[in-house]
Amino acid sequence: MSDDHGAPRPHVPVLLREVLAALMPDGHAPERVIDGTAGAGGHSRALLDAGVGGLLAFDVDPTAIRLAGERLRPDLDSGRAHLVHDSYVHMADHLDALGWGDGVDAVLLDVGASSMHFDQPERGFSFLREGPLDMRFDPTSGRPPASDIVNHWSHAELADLLREYGEEPEAGRYARAILEARPLDTTTALAAVIKAASRPPRGRPITIHPATRTFQALRIAVNDELGTIERALPVALECLRAGGRLAVISFHSLEDRIVKHTFKDWAEDIKSPPGMVLPEKDARVRLVTKKPVEASPDEVTINPRARSAKLRVVEKL
């Protein structure tokens, strides 16, 4: 998704129609909305166009901040929209400054990497084009790049990483291949090592590049993606006013599992039966989506990235 000169095109916001329906169930735009991942500004732009009173958008990626700033410029200038270079984990810290201390009516989190990251070879997210082994959402953050993990972690550490974050069945084999080949400094070099060490699955066709899960695992570790989601969900719930909705779009099973179990726990109402002493808790949310909402075939045709997207929504009680 880049033009002939290699410049990234803004990614298409996934599940846009479904997100708008989830956050505006009665057809009326909420007064205040947080967009936790501004990206290129697609969801934010659509929410503002739908009549949202005020929008606060975050992103840790400086490139996303620039692109979203261009797309949201009229509303940023008018003070209707606000764009912050920060993680959505810190969303609560910014509410008082806007006079939103009593909360917001909707929070949208579009977690993980975007197509915009994969479109820029110099960011190191894609194994299809050569670039440095970086993979940081925020290159200015001071966090170590992927090359630090690839070239300095032990075999056991690498194998555990690929197994846990990549769900890679060949984790030990690939970790050994990496150790034997390093130092590795580019995406294509790492991908070639993994491909050379791979074995065709028995009785099954090869459906993905052998390096796919390795790159996923490295990206998740570099950006602490799962830890970020775990910390951000309770913050988002606290930012919501009663009746407000939290919508989360995830793109792989590890992310979705965290969201699913967190929402299920929040929705559980436990009362101790007569004569028994059990830990009690009141439900904090209502599950709006019992099962995740997925992209329609038409959307997947237009935007293949939407194929793996899952939307889960809760409403604060």
C-alpha positions as CSV (number, residue, x, y, z in Angstrom):
1,M,0.0,0.0,0.0
2,S,2.5,2.6,-1.1
3,D,2.7,4.8,-4.2
4,D,5.2,4.4,-7.0
5,H,7.7,6.6,-5.1
6,G,7.5,4.4,-2.0
7,A,5.6,6.9,0.1
8,P,3.0,5.3,2.4
9,R,-0.6,5.8,1.7
10,P,-2.9,6.3,4.7
11,H,-4.3,2.9,5.7
12,V,-8.0,2.3,5.3
13,P,-9.8,2.3,8.7
14,V,-11.1,-1.2,9.3
15,L,-14.6,-2.0,10.4
16,L,-15.5,1.7,10.1
17,R,-19.2,1.2,9.6
18,E,-19.3,-1.3,12.5
19,V,-17.4,1.0,14.8
20,L,-19.7,3.9,14.1
21,A,-22.7,1.8,14.7
22,A,-21.2,0.5,18.0
23,L,-20.3,3.9,19.3
24,M,-23.6,5.6,18.2
25,P,-26.2,2.9,18.9
26,D,-29.1,5.4,18.9
27,G,-27.8,7.2,15.8
28,H,-26.6,10.2,17.8
29,A,-23.0,11.1,18.0
30,P,-21.5,11.0,21.5
31,E,-20.3,14.3,23.1
32,R,-16.8,13.2,23.8
33,V,-14.7,10.4,22.3
34,I,-11.2,9.1,22.7
35,D,-9.5,7.5,19.7
36,G,-6.6,5.6,21.3
37,T,-4.8,4.9,18.0
38,A,-5.1,7.9,15.6
39,G,-3.1,6.2,12.8
40,A,-3.7,8.1,9.7
41,G,-6.8,9.7,11.2
42,G,-9.4,7.5,9.4
43,H,-11.6,6.6,12.4
44,S,-11.1,10.0,14.0
45,R,-12.1,11.8,10.7
46,A,-15.2,9.6,10.4
47,L,-16.3,10.2,14.0
48,L,-15.9,13.9,13.6
49,D,-17.8,13.9,10.4
50,A,-20.6,11.9,12.2
51,G,-21.0,14.8,14.6
52,V,-18.9,14.0,17.6
53,G,-18.7,17.0,19.9
54,G,-15.1,16.7,20.9
55,L,-12.4,14.1,20.1
56,L,-9.1,13.3,21.8
57,A,-6.8,11.1,19.7
58,F,-3.5,9.5,20.7
59,D,-0.6,7.8,18.9
60,V,2.9,6.8,19.8
61,D,4.1,7.0,16.2
62,P,5.4,10.4,15.1
63,T,4.6,9.6,11.5
64,A,1.0,8.8,12.4
65,I,0.7,12.0,14.4
66,R,1.8,13.9,11.3
67,L,-0.6,12.1,8.9
68,A,-3.5,12.4,11.4
69,G,-2.7,16.0,12.0
70,E,-3.1,16.7,8.2
71,R,-6.4,14.9,8.0
72,L,-7.8,16.5,11.2
73,R,-6.4,20.0,10.7
74,P,-9.7,22.0,10.5
75,D,-10.9,20.4,13.8
76,L,-7.6,20.7,15.5
77,D,-7.5,24.4,14.6
78,S,-11.0,24.9,15.9
79,G,-10.3,23.1,19.2
80,R,-12.9,20.4,18.5
81,A,-10.2,17.8,18.1
82,H,-7.0,17.2,20.1
83,L,-4.1,15.1,19.0
84,V,-1.4,13.8,21.4
85,H,1.9,12.1,20.8
86,D,1.6,9.6,23.7
87,S,0.4,6.1,24.4
88,Y,-3.3,5.5,25.0
89,V,-2.2,3.9,28.3
90,H,-1.9,7.5,29.6
91,M,-5.3,8.7,28.2
92,A,-6.6,9.6,31.7
93,D,-3.7,11.9,32.3
94,H,-4.9,14.3,29.5
95,L,-8.6,14.6,30.4
96,D,-8.4,17.3,33.1
97,A,-6.6,19.7,30.8
98,L,-9.5,19.6,28.4
99,G,-12.1,20.0,31.2
100,W,-13.2,16.3,30.6
101,G,-12.4,15.2,34.2
102,D,-15.9,13.7,34.5
103,G,-15.2,11.3,31.7
104,V,-16.0,10.6,28.1
105,D,-18.8,8.8,26.2
106,A,-16.8,6.5,24.0
107,V,-13.3,5.0,23.7
108,L,-12.0,3.3,20.6
109,L,-8.8,1.3,20.6
110,D,-7.4,-0.1,17.4
111,V,-4.5,-2.1,18.8
112,G,-1.3,-3.4,17.3
113,A,0.5,-2.5,14.1
114,S,-1.1,-0.8,11.1
115,S,-0.6,-1.3,7.4
116,M,1.2,2.1,7.5
117,H,4.0,0.5,9.5
118,F,4.4,-2.4,7.0
119,D,4.4,0.1,4.0
120,Q,7.6,1.8,5.2
121,P,10.6,-0.5,4.7
122,E,12.8,1.8,6.8
123,R,10.7,0.9,9.8
124,G,11.7,-2.7,9.7
125,F,8.2,-4.3,10.2
126,S,8.0,-6.2,6.9
127,F,10.1,-9.2,5.8
128,L,9.1,-8.6,2.2
129,R,11.3,-5.6,1.7
130,E,14.8,-4.8,3.0
131,G,15.1,-2.5,6.0
132,P,16.8,-2.3,9.4
133,L,15.6,-4.6,12.2
134,D,13.8,-1.8,14.1
135,M,10.1,-2.4,14.5
136,R,9.5,0.3,17.1
137,F,6.2,2.2,16.8
138,D,8.0,5.2,18.2
139,P,11.6,5.3,17.0
140,T,12.2,8.3,19.3
141,S,11.1,6.4,22.5
142,G,14.6,5.1,23.4
143,R,13.3,1.5,23.5
144,P,15.7,-1.0,22.0
145,P,15.0,-2.1,18.4
146,A,14.4,-5.7,17.3
147,S,18.0,-6.1,16.3
148,D,18.9,-5.9,20.0
149,I,16.7,-9.0,20.7
150,V,17.9,-10.9,17.6
151,N,21.6,-10.3,18.2
152,H,21.9,-10.5,21.9
153,W,19.3,-12.8,23.4
154,S,20.1,-16.4,24.3
155,H,18.7,-19.4,22.5
156,A,16.3,-20.1,25.4
157,E,15.1,-16.5,25.5
158,L,14.6,-16.3,21.7
159,A,12.8,-19.7,21.7
160,D,10.5,-18.7,24.5
161,L,9.7,-15.4,22.7
162,L,8.9,-17.0,19.4
163,R,6.8,-19.7,21.2
164,E,4.8,-17.3,23.4
165,Y,4.3,-14.2,21.2
166,G,4.5,-15.9,17.8
167,E,2.9,-19.2,18.6
168,E,5.6,-20.6,16.4
169,P,5.8,-24.5,16.5
170,E,9.4,-24.3,15.2
171,A,10.5,-21.8,17.9
172,G,13.6,-23.8,19.1
173,R,14.7,-24.6,15.5
174,Y,14.4,-21.0,14.4
175,A,16.1,-19.6,17.5
176,R,19.1,-21.9,16.9
177,A,19.3,-20.7,13.2
178,I,19.3,-17.1,14.3
179,L,22.1,-17.7,16.8
180,E,24.2,-19.5,14.1
181,A,23.6,-16.7,11.6
182,R,24.0,-13.5,13.7
183,P,24.8,-10.7,13.6
184,L,21.7,-10.0,11.6
185,D,20.9,-6.4,10.7
186,T,18.2,-6.4,8.1
187,T,14.7,-7.7,7.7
188,T,15.5,-9.7,4.6
189,A,18.5,-11.3,6.2
190,L,16.5,-12.5,9.1
191,A,13.6,-13.7,6.8
192,A,16.1,-15.6,4.7
193,V,17.6,-17.4,7.8
194,I,14.1,-18.4,8.9
195,K,13.1,-19.6,5.5
196,A,16.2,-21.7,5.1
197,A,15.6,-23.3,8.5
198,S,11.9,-24.0,7.8
199,R,10.4,-27.4,7.0
200,P,7.3,-27.8,4.9
201,P,4.3,-28.8,7.1
202,R,3.4,-32.4,6.7
203,G,0.4,-33.0,4.6
204,R,-0.6,-29.3,4.5
205,P,0.1,-26.6,2.0
206,I,2.3,-23.6,3.0
207,T,-0.2,-20.7,3.6
208,I,2.1,-18.1,5.2
209,H,5.7,-17.1,4.9
210,P,7.8,-19.0,7.4
211,A,9.0,-15.8,9.0
212,T,5.6,-14.4,9.7
213,R,5.3,-15.6,13.3
214,T,8.9,-14.6,14.1
215,F,8.3,-11.1,12.9
216,Q,5.1,-10.9,14.9
217,A,6.8,-12.1,18.1
218,L,9.6,-9.6,17.7
219,R,7.2,-6.7,17.0
220,I,5.1,-7.5,20.1
221,A,8.1,-7.7,22.3
222,V,9.8,-4.5,21.0
223,N,6.6,-2.5,21.6
224,D,5.3,-4.4,24.7
225,E,2.0,-4.7,22.8
226,L,0.3,-7.2,25.1
227,G,1.3,-5.4,28.3
228,T,0.1,-2.1,26.8
229,I,-3.4,-3.6,26.1
230,E,-3.6,-5.1,29.6
231,R,-2.7,-1.8,31.2
232,A,-4.9,0.3,28.9
233,L,-8.2,-1.6,29.2
234,P,-8.9,-0.7,32.9
235,V,-7.8,2.9,32.2
236,A,-10.2,3.2,29.3
237,L,-13.1,1.8,31.5
238,E,-12.3,4.4,34.2
239,C,-12.4,7.2,31.6
240,L,-15.9,6.3,30.5
241,R,-19.0,7.8,32.0
242,A,-21.9,5.5,32.8
243,G,-23.5,4.3,29.6
244,G,-20.3,5.0,27.6
245,R,-18.9,2.4,25.3
246,L,-15.5,0.9,24.8
247,A,-14.7,-0.7,21.4
248,V,-11.5,-2.6,20.7
249,I,-10.3,-3.8,17.4
250,S,-7.6,-6.5,17.5
251,F,-5.8,-8.4,14.7
252,H,-4.4,-11.6,16.2
253,S,-5.4,-14.2,18.7
254,L,-3.1,-13.0,21.5
255,E,-4.6,-9.5,21.5
256,D,-8.2,-10.7,21.1
257,R,-7.8,-13.2,24.0
258,I,-6.8,-10.5,26.4
259,V,-9.8,-8.3,25.3
260,K,-12.2,-11.2,25.4
261,H,-11.3,-12.4,28.9
262,T,-11.1,-8.9,30.3
263,F,-14.6,-8.0,29.0
264,K,-16.0,-11.3,30.2
265,D,-14.6,-10.7,33.7
266,W,-16.0,-7.2,33.8
267,A,-19.4,-8.4,32.8
268,E,-19.6,-11.2,35.4
269,D,-21.9,-10.6,38.3
270,I,-21.1,-12.9,41.3
271,K,-23.4,-13.1,44.4
272,S,-22.7,-15.4,47.3
273,P,-25.6,-18.0,47.7
274,P,-27.3,-18.2,51.1
275,G,-25.2,-20.0,53.6
276,M,-22.0,-19.7,51.5
277,V,-19.2,-17.2,51.7
278,L,-17.8,-16.5,48.2
279,P,-15.9,-13.5,46.8
280,E,-18.6,-11.3,45.4
281,K,-18.5,-8.7,42.6
282,D,-20.8,-6.6,40.6
283,A,-20.7,-6.5,36.9
284,R,-19.1,-3.3,35.6
285,V,-20.1,-3.6,31.9
286,R,-22.7,-5.1,29.6
287,L,-21.4,-7.1,26.7
288,V,-22.6,-5.4,23.5
289,T,-21.0,-8.0,21.3
290,K,-21.3,-11.6,22.6
291,K,-19.1,-12.7,19.7
292,P,-16.5,-10.5,17.9
293,V,-17.7,-8.6,14.9
294,E,-15.7,-9.3,11.8
295,A,-15.3,-7.6,8.5
296,S,-17.8,-8.3,5.7
297,P,-16.6,-10.1,2.5
298,D,-17.0,-6.8,0.6
299,E,-14.6,-5.0,3.0
300,V,-12.1,-7.8,2.9
301,T,-12.1,-7.5,-0.9
302,I,-11.3,-3.8,-0.7
303,N,-9.0,-4.0,2.3
304,P,-7.4,-7.5,2.8
305,R,-5.9,-6.3,6.1
306,A,-9.5,-6.4,7.5
307,R,-9.6,-10.2,7.2
308,S,-8.2,-10.8,10.7
309,A,-9.8,-7.8,12.4
310,K,-12.1,-8.5,15.4
311,L,-14.2,-5.9,17.1
312,R,-15.5,-6.3,20.7
313,V,-17.6,-3.7,22.5
314,V,-18.8,-3.2,26.1
315,E,-21.1,-0.6,27.7
316,K,-20.2,0.7,31.1
317,L,-22.9,0.2,33.7
